[in-house]
Amino acid sequence: MPQYRGGATVALVTGVLDLESYPDLRDGLLKLATEAPDGLIADIGGLDIDDATHLTVFTLIALRIGDWPGIPFTVVTGRPEHRMMFAERAVDRFVPVHDDHETAENLQSRSPRRRAAQLLARSANSSALARDFVRRVCAEWDLPAFTDDALLVATELVENAIRHTESAPRLRLELSRGVLSVAVSDDSPRQAVVRERLDVLEPGLGLRMIAQVAKVWGCSRSWSGGKTVWAVLTTRAAPSGGRGGR
């Protein structure tokens, strides 16, 4: 189970890292990242690593988290052999590795972030309430260049959550280093996908529109069992076709 220290979520990783445990470790940390407030720390002091090549799991996690939620990801270990393996495989070029929690937490807390969240009731007004929330936050944060795209993304994601799940959508905006992310969480594990449409009246246009305005978008499973569909916006967003993350 995760622990919470300050603003960071700490995952205590134990056991053996091998081919069998590799996907479980990857998916578990990615799920935790969807609900980590300001950063994710993986404490691997109790983890045995049978083959240094398996350390690529931490590089993969860092790259995925870098897209969204864009929070700092750090590894903590007091074992010299771990530090040596991270250095030899150049994994520490992608993932900071520290000896203790305090150092990791202090460095993560220096990353400036702004966050705003809104729980929306399931109603005919959900989309309108989402747009009001986005307009207000973008105005408070002085983000006129992001507003139109953020409105489109929030509207489509909220409507998808209302249409395809039974849960109340949870809308979240985050700003870090000039990049704005828009995310909607729900309690359904069913993944969001883009489908080809034969007719403009068929559902499914929303995610295709999001893929056109977002730098990248994805669908991430959460530790609580649901999912978060997210999109990352920049003022010079280039269509990427999207990708459905874990």
C-alpha positions as CSV (number, residue, x, y, z in Angstrom):
1,M,0.0,0.0,0.0
2,P,1.2,3.6,-0.7
3,Q,2.3,6.0,2.0
4,Y,2.0,9.7,2.0
5,R,4.8,12.0,3.1
6,G,4.2,15.7,2.7
7,G,2.9,16.1,-0.9
8,A,4.5,13.0,-2.2
9,T,3.2,9.4,-2.5
10,V,5.7,6.8,-1.5
11,A,5.5,3.3,-2.8
12,L,7.4,0.7,-0.8
13,V,8.6,-1.8,-3.5
14,T,9.7,-5.2,-2.2
15,G,10.4,-8.7,-3.6
16,V,12.3,-9.6,-6.7
17,L,12.4,-7.6,-10.0
18,D,12.4,-10.2,-12.8
19,L,10.5,-10.9,-16.0
20,E,7.4,-12.0,-14.1
21,S,7.2,-9.1,-11.7
22,Y,8.2,-6.4,-14.3
23,P,4.7,-5.7,-15.6
24,D,3.1,-5.7,-12.1
25,L,5.6,-3.2,-10.9
26,R,5.2,-1.0,-14.0
27,D,1.4,-1.1,-13.8
28,G,1.2,-0.6,-10.1
29,L,3.4,2.5,-10.1
30,L,1.6,4.0,-13.1
31,K,-1.7,3.5,-11.3
32,L,-0.4,5.2,-8.2
33,A,0.8,8.1,-10.3
34,T,-2.7,9.0,-11.4
35,E,-3.6,9.9,-7.8
36,A,-0.3,11.2,-6.5
37,P,-0.7,14.8,-5.5
38,D,2.7,16.3,-6.2
39,G,5.1,13.5,-6.8
40,L,5.8,9.7,-6.7
41,I,8.7,8.1,-4.8
42,A,9.5,4.5,-5.3
43,D,11.4,3.1,-2.3
44,I,13.2,0.0,-3.6
45,G,15.4,-0.6,-0.6
46,G,13.6,-4.0,-0.2
47,L,13.8,-5.0,-3.8
48,D,16.2,-7.6,-5.2
49,I,17.1,-7.2,-8.8
50,D,18.2,-10.4,-10.6
51,D,19.2,-8.7,-13.8
52,A,20.1,-5.0,-14.3
53,T,18.4,-5.0,-17.7
54,H,15.1,-5.1,-15.9
55,L,15.8,-1.6,-14.5
56,T,14.3,-0.3,-17.8
57,V,11.0,-0.5,-16.0
58,F,11.9,2.7,-14.1
59,T,12.8,4.5,-17.4
60,L,9.5,3.5,-18.9
61,I,7.6,4.7,-15.8
62,A,9.4,8.0,-15.8
63,L,8.6,8.6,-19.5
64,R,4.9,7.7,-19.1
65,I,4.5,9.9,-16.0
66,G,6.3,12.6,-17.8
67,D,3.5,12.8,-20.3
68,W,0.8,12.8,-17.6
69,P,0.3,13.6,-14.8
70,G,3.7,15.3,-15.3
71,I,4.7,14.9,-11.6
72,P,8.3,14.2,-10.4
73,F,9.2,10.5,-10.2
74,T,12.1,9.6,-7.9
75,V,13.7,6.3,-6.7
76,V,15.0,6.0,-3.2
77,T,17.5,3.2,-2.2
78,G,20.2,3.0,0.4
79,R,21.8,0.0,-1.3
80,P,25.1,0.8,-3.1
81,E,24.6,-2.1,-5.6
82,H,21.4,-0.5,-6.7
83,R,23.1,2.8,-7.3
84,M,25.8,1.1,-9.3
85,M,23.3,-0.7,-11.5
86,F,21.3,2.5,-12.2
87,A,24.5,4.2,-13.2
88,E,25.9,1.3,-15.3
89,R,22.6,1.1,-17.2
90,A,22.3,4.9,-17.4
91,V,18.8,4.7,-15.9
92,D,19.7,7.5,-13.5
93,R,19.8,9.9,-16.5
94,F,16.0,9.5,-16.7
95,V,15.1,8.8,-13.0
96,P,16.7,10.7,-10.1
97,V,18.0,8.2,-7.5
98,H,18.5,9.3,-3.9
99,D,19.7,7.7,-0.6
100,D,16.8,8.8,1.6
101,H,13.2,10.1,1.5
102,E,14.0,13.5,2.9
103,T,16.3,14.4,0.0
104,A,13.8,13.1,-2.6
105,E,10.9,15.0,-1.0
106,N,12.8,18.3,-0.8
107,L,13.8,18.2,-4.4
108,Q,10.3,17.2,-5.6
109,S,8.8,20.1,-3.6
110,R,10.8,22.6,-5.7
111,S,8.8,21.7,-8.8
112,P,6.2,24.5,-9.2
113,R,2.7,23.3,-9.9
114,R,-0.8,24.7,-9.9
115,R,-3.8,22.4,-9.5
116,A,-7.6,22.9,-9.4
117,A,-10.2,20.1,-9.2
118,Q,-14.0,19.9,-9.4
119,L,-16.4,17.0,-8.7
120,L,-19.3,17.3,-11.1
121,A,-22.8,15.8,-10.4
122,R,-24.3,13.6,-13.0
123,S,-26.8,15.9,-14.7
124,A,-27.8,17.7,-17.9
125,N,-25.7,20.6,-16.7
126,S,-22.5,18.7,-16.1
127,S,-20.8,20.0,-19.4
128,A,-21.9,23.6,-18.7
129,L,-20.5,23.4,-15.2
130,A,-17.3,22.0,-16.5
131,R,-16.9,24.8,-18.9
132,D,-17.6,27.4,-16.2
133,F,-14.9,25.8,-14.1
134,V,-12.4,25.8,-16.9
135,R,-13.1,29.4,-17.8
136,R,-12.7,30.6,-14.2
137,V,-9.5,28.7,-13.6
138,C,-7.9,29.8,-16.9
139,A,-8.8,33.4,-16.1
140,E,-7.3,33.1,-12.6
141,W,-4.2,31.5,-14.0
142,D,-4.0,34.0,-16.9
143,L,-4.1,31.4,-19.6
144,P,-6.0,32.9,-22.5
145,A,-4.0,30.9,-25.1
146,F,-5.2,27.6,-23.5
147,T,-8.8,28.4,-22.8
148,D,-10.5,27.3,-26.1
149,D,-8.7,24.0,-26.3
150,A,-9.2,23.4,-22.5
151,L,-12.9,24.0,-22.9
152,L,-13.2,21.6,-25.8
153,V,-11.3,18.8,-24.0
154,A,-13.1,19.2,-20.7
155,T,-16.5,19.2,-22.4
156,E,-15.8,16.1,-24.4
157,L,-14.2,14.2,-21.5
158,V,-17.0,15.0,-19.1
159,E,-19.7,14.1,-21.7
160,N,-17.9,10.8,-22.3
161,A,-17.8,10.0,-18.6
162,I,-21.5,10.8,-18.3
163,R,-22.4,8.8,-21.4
164,H,-20.3,5.7,-20.8
165,T,-20.1,5.3,-17.0
166,E,-22.3,5.5,-13.9
167,S,-20.0,7.6,-11.9
168,A,-19.8,11.4,-11.2
169,P,-16.9,12.8,-13.3
170,R,-14.0,14.4,-11.5
171,L,-12.4,17.2,-13.5
172,R,-8.8,18.3,-12.8
173,L,-6.6,21.0,-14.3
174,E,-2.9,21.2,-13.7
175,L,-0.3,23.7,-14.8
176,S,3.4,23.0,-14.7
177,R,6.2,24.6,-16.7
178,G,3.9,26.3,-19.2
179,V,2.0,23.0,-20.0
180,L,-1.7,22.6,-19.1
181,S,-3.3,19.2,-18.5
182,V,-7.0,18.5,-18.5
183,A,-8.1,15.2,-16.9
184,V,-11.4,13.6,-16.0
185,S,-11.6,10.6,-13.7
186,D,-14.4,8.1,-13.2
187,D,-15.0,4.8,-11.4
188,S,-15.2,2.6,-14.5
189,P,-12.2,0.5,-15.5
190,R,-13.3,0.4,-19.1
191,Q,-10.7,2.1,-21.2
192,A,-11.4,5.1,-23.5
193,V,-10.6,4.4,-27.2
194,V,-11.0,6.2,-30.5
195,R,-13.3,4.4,-32.9
196,E,-13.7,4.9,-36.6
197,R,-17.1,6.4,-37.4
198,L,-19.1,5.8,-40.6
199,D,-21.6,8.6,-39.9
200,V,-21.2,12.0,-38.2
201,L,-24.1,11.3,-36.0
202,E,-22.4,8.3,-34.4
203,P,-20.7,8.7,-31.0
204,G,-17.0,8.8,-30.8
205,L,-16.0,12.1,-32.3
206,G,-14.9,13.6,-29.0
207,L,-11.6,11.7,-28.6
208,R,-10.7,12.3,-32.2
209,M,-11.2,16.1,-31.7
210,I,-9.1,15.9,-28.5
211,A,-6.3,14.1,-30.4
212,Q,-6.2,17.0,-32.9
213,V,-5.7,19.8,-30.3
214,A,-3.6,17.9,-27.6
215,K,0.1,17.4,-27.6
216,V,-0.6,13.9,-26.3
217,W,-3.6,12.2,-24.6
218,G,-4.2,8.9,-22.9
219,C,-6.2,6.8,-20.6
220,S,-4.6,5.7,-17.3
221,R,-5.9,3.2,-14.8
222,S,-6.0,4.4,-11.2
223,W,-5.1,2.7,-8.0
224,S,-8.7,3.0,-6.8
225,G,-9.9,0.9,-9.7
226,G,-11.3,3.4,-12.1
227,K,-9.5,5.4,-14.8
228,T,-8.5,8.9,-15.8
229,V,-8.7,10.2,-19.4
230,W,-6.3,13.1,-19.9
231,A,-4.9,15.5,-22.4
232,V,-1.8,17.7,-22.3
233,L,-2.1,21.1,-24.0
234,T,0.6,23.5,-25.1
235,T,0.2,26.8,-26.9
236,R,1.8,25.2,-29.9
237,A,0.2,21.8,-29.7
238,A,0.9,19.5,-32.6
239,P,-1.5,16.5,-33.4
240,S,0.1,13.3,-32.1
241,G,-2.7,10.8,-32.8
242,G,-2.9,10.2,-29.1
243,R,-2.0,7.1,-27.2
244,G,-3.9,5.1,-24.7
245,G,-1.6,4.8,-21.6
246,R,-2.0,2.5,-18.7
